[in-house]
Amino acid sequence: ITDKEDELRQGMNTHVTKAAKLVEALWQIPSQLGVPITLDVNSALLMKSDINTKLKVQPGIFREDRNNQNVKNVDCEVKSDQAIALQLVGKMSVDCHVVKSGVALNAMMNTAFPVSGKMSIDLVKKEHKVTFESPEKERELFVMRSKPVV
């Protein structure tokens, strides 16, 4: 157990990547011309998260020489980087078996945001301090693009 406490003091890294298909739908609507209008919608989502966490508790929680002492200080530091990408493709087409015609819209949304902060709690003086670090340079946090296809 003390190994986990030492690992938390040095910093634990967590990496999560998830991909999901949100929507996959196909509709065919009859028309007056006798050929169906086809509507097709697909959407995919990709999420990535990297988190580094450091936690220091004084006196150590799992130390054998603690002798039931109360916790005096808790220091926590978190650095994280999140990124999300979402793609949505919508198509409307008419298939006459000889000629296929239609329109499509391909929309893409990206966002990436880093979050870093520190928290310090002094249980003896009953004080706490929370600090969030802001990026040092200008960033685009949200980007959306759409492209019509004829």
DALINTA-V24196 format. One record per backbone hydrogen bond with DSSP energy under -1.0 kcal/mol. NH is the residue of the N-H (numbers start at 1). CO is the residue of the C=O. Records with the same first field share a line. If there is no record, write none. Layout:
NH=CO  CO
This chain:
5=1
6=2
7=3
8=4
9=5
10=6
11=7
12=53
14=51
16=49
18=47
20=45
22=43
23=43
25=41
27=39
29=37
34=31
37=29
38=93
39=27
40=91
41=25
42=89
43=23
44=87
45=20
46=85
47=18
48=83
49=16
50=81
51=14
52=79
53=12
54=77
55=8
56=75
58=73
72=58
73=58
74=121
75=56
76=119
77=54
78=117
79=52
80=115
81=50
82=113
83=48
84=111
85=46
86=109
87=44
88=107
89=42
90=105
91=40
92=103
93=38
94=101
96=99
101=94
103=92
104=149
105=90
106=147
107=88
108=145
109=86
110=143
111=84
113=82
115=80
117=78
118=131
119=76
120=129
121=74
122=127
123=72
127=122
129=120
131=118
133=116
143=110
145=108
147=106
149=104
